[in-house]
Amino acid sequence: MDTLFETYSFVAALAAAGLLAALAAGELRRRRRSRDTMLRAEYLHIVMLALTGEEEAPRFPLLERAGGRRRLAETVAGLVAVTYGLDPEPLRHIVAHYGLDEWLLRRIRRARGYRRAHFLALLARLPIECGAAARVAVYTRNRNRYVRFYALMVQLSAEPSVSLRRMAEYGYPFSACEVSEIMAILRRGILPIAYEPLVESPNRNLRMVGLGIVRQFGIEEAERHLLRIIGGDQAPELGREALYTLCSMRRPLSRREVAGRIASMNRAERKALLRFMAQEGYSPAVLRRLFDDRERPYYESLIQSCKRRLVC
């Protein structure tokens, strides 16, 4: 009986100790998260002061502690990702002074898989020197799609003057998400690229980027290029992307090229296009020359669920 009681007491003591340890660990994690949040806010404030010229040599508290440089790199990269028209020189000074680019390149070399892609994405958003392009070239042939693409993004950011050649030589087709990432660099003013050479290029990736530029900035003068792609015999995804680009600008769709492209689509693709047209506000009258009578009730139900001005 005494042995049973001692065993029970020992197990109870172990359980209590484990519970106390878990509570202590949880409290420690909470405090670390709270401190990290406060430091990120302070880092952002210091960076903003540096951008306004109020602080020429910014100093960041606890930067030498574990996670300090990662916190600063993510702060600068996050600021660049959500703002446009920033003067890159103060940020370039911060990156160079604290060696954020070198720190990220070391992490990229040691990491694998998605962690490597994450560090590459951070590096691509920082104002970096052109030497970084050659140092990440090896990763453009990586088996991981995200590693390959963000290595290319680093090269585009580091050497914008040869961006067209790098995109053309990239051996993998851009997805819509990847094109949107390239558009983000373009909006930051790093890639001042005219749309016409891109949409007329025989290279599939360059055409996708050209269509992205037209769609992003609503360049109505590109309509004739879009119609040529829609009515051409290029890859089906290029024709569809050109058609969606035309719809996003709310241009007239009663065209022979558009009717031919829609006729080549399967049922699922046509329904997806109808949903996009409803989102862009096309009236049901547009469907008469483009879709079967069976598809009109579906579109009318979509229109009735939207409250916006319709495009005739």
Secondary structure, 3 states (H helix, E strand, C coil): CHHHHHHHHHHHHHHHHHHHHHHHHHHHHHHHHHHHHHHHHHHHHHHHHHHCCCCCCCCCCCCCCCCHHHHHHHHHHHHHHHCCCCCHHHHHHHHHHCCHHHHHHHHHHHCCHHHHHHHHHHHHHCCCCCHHHHHCHHHHHCCCHHHHHHHHHHHHHHCHHHHHHHHHHCCCCCCHHHHHHHHHHHHCCCCCCCCHHHHCCCCHHHHHHHHHHHHHHCCHHHHHHHHHHHHCCCCHHHHHHHHHHHHHCCCCCCCHHHHHHHHCCCHHHHHHHHHHHHHHCECHHHHHHCCCHHHHHHHHHHHHCCCCCCEC
